Amino acid sequence: MAAGGAEEPERRRLGRLSALDVYRRAAGAGRLERRRRGTPLPAGGRRAKARPRRRGGAGSGGPEPEAPPQPPVAAAAPSAAERTEARPSRRGEAAGGGRQPEAPPQPSVAAAAPGHVEPAGSPEAKRQGGPRPAGEGGGVAGLLRRLGRVEDSRRRAAELFGWLLAPVPPGEFLGRHWERAPLLVRRGDPGYYAGLFSTAELDAALRGGEVLFGAHLDVTSYAEGVRETHNPCGRALPAVAWDFYRNGCSLRLLSPQAFSPAVWHFLSILQEHFGSMAGANAYLTPPGTQGFAPHYDDIEAFVLQLEGKKHWRVYGPRTGAEVLPQFSSANLVQAELGEPVLETVLEAGDLLYFPRGFIHQADCLPDAHSLHITVSSYQRNSWGDLLEKLLPAALQMALEEDVEYRQGLPMDCLGYMGVANSDTVDARRTAFVEKVQSLMKKLIDYAPIDAAVDQRAKSFLHDCLPPVLTQSEKAQSIYGFPARWQDGGPRDVDILITKETEVRLLRHGIVRLCNEEAGVMLYYTTENSRVYHKEEPKFLEIDPEYTDGIEFLLSSYPNHVSVDALPCDSLEDKISLATLLFEKGILTTKKPLVQGFIF
């Protein structure tokens, strides 16, 4: 671990202590427990994860992927050249020869040719984000401006997903890599992610006074098999945070979308494509150091290299139980990992994707720092997670509606059932097992599948980042309405929606109708926070006669419809529904309601 370079001897001579020295002394041996790989963290500790810690993730009630995710299958093994590509010789490199998995998936690796550019106007060129119109600007800022002109939020999200993977087509990615195998994209374009996030923005966030150790910023180190977290209490002051960095510690900014408008905007669009929370963490690592132990995560990870470069090693799941795991691992032991299926050095503009369950570790080379951002999604978004909600609801409904589920067990069943009797040949055992199987098969008839999916969608909307509005969207929504105090009284307060007013949903994925015991609820995202679950879920209780009108707005998107076309019983109901949704930021109008007002 770096020790501060030439300044270290002078600091020691003068008796000065670094922030790391102070932390070690104050923490004491009891609190500063050294965590070796494979040792679970103590209560309240932190593990090296890329799991979403934010509002938003990964996270997106948008359209389904172009091709549905397929079950994991073994893919072609990478060549020896791919596995050893740019493999540096340095302390901490995998020794190899460890325990091999019993049946490891052998992921394929796809790499884009450096500097590859398609002809102007081609679909591939559009996916790559170029060539760009004059004055549009490149990088993420230009991309977001271009996407802001796309009317349909579903297409906007799909185009952003395509840009993220470019030049690999999304269909190819979903068919060959999603939940299956890593993907490496080399672009040879250091400015590809320009404007998304930078060390300067991290410094500005620290100086802004709202970053707290532990809640927003983790200080970590990993050397000689020891993983440590060095979080003091309280505010992350720049002098303290940068002193930790100078002494070889990595800085992990949790939820950069809470501090960066560009990351917020980026994730708020992408989440609709995933239909699951899209989260992010940013990682700044000093030259010649490593911040985290080998581990696997419970999310689909997209690593975007923003600055510098970083040496990555990715290993396949060691057992079948680690394929698409439900939870992240503890810190792992190097000797258990075997040979990596992918080893490379990411440079600015490159992308690395790996599925949940793929073990990974990354370290900086001696000649450069690294800043990358990990975009994550699909945490707890599996069939099993859906069934965890669905089966209890199905059983409850069966108990209420079917007397067979309420009939008593045989009086003597404890005498012939149970593990102690599992090898006993007994007709009563056979009849008991067949009865259980019959009840479980019949349970599917009581499963409220649509209601269970609605509840997952409700949870997703709570996770979501609020939408980022363009200037025209602000002018056509409640957020641009010119109500104000002027000349001793309120001005321009009345929201004058008539039957001729043309309206549409702000985004397709911002609302969800759920039929619950308390009534019909409309959940929405427009009043969410940029901080994960800082606010309670936002919803409106909707009169049942309004549900057809909301469904009509959903089916009409992205087209505008007149208020008079809403399928409500009366004109008063039509105007009331449109006004209610407009006031919550859910609806926009085709033209600003107050003409001539400049937002």
Buried (B, 14 or more C-beta within 10 A) or exposed (E): BBBBEEEBEEBBEEEEEBBBBBBBEEBEEEEBEEBEBBBEBEEEEBBBBBBBBBBBBBBBBBBEBBEEBEEBEBBEBBEEEBBEBEBEEEEBBBEEEBEEBEEBBEBBBBBBEEEBBBEEEEEBBBBBBBBBEEEBBBBBBBBBBBBBEBEBBBBBBBBBBBBBBBBBBBEBBBBBBBBBBBBBBBBBBBEBBBBBBBBEBBBEBBEEEEBBBBBBBBBBBBBEBBBBBBBBEEBBBBEBBBBBBBBBBBBBBBBBBBBBEBBBBBBBBBBBBBBBBBBBBBBBBBBBBBBBBBBBBBBBBBBBBBBBBBBBBBBBBBEEEBBBBBEBBBBBBBBBBBBBBBBBBBBBBBBBBBBBBBBBBBBBBEEBBBBBBBBBBBBBBBEEEBEEBBBEBBBEBBEEEBEEBEEEEEEEBEEBBEEEBEEEEEEBBEEBEEBEEEBEEBBEEBBBEEBBBBBBBBBBBBBBBBBBBBEBBBBBBBBBBBEEEEEEEEEEEEBEBEEEBBBBBBBBBBBBBBBEEEEBBBBBBBEBEBBBEEEEBBBBEBEEBBBBBBEBBBEBBBEBBBBBBBBBEEEEBBBBBBBBBBBBBBBBBEEBBBEEEEB
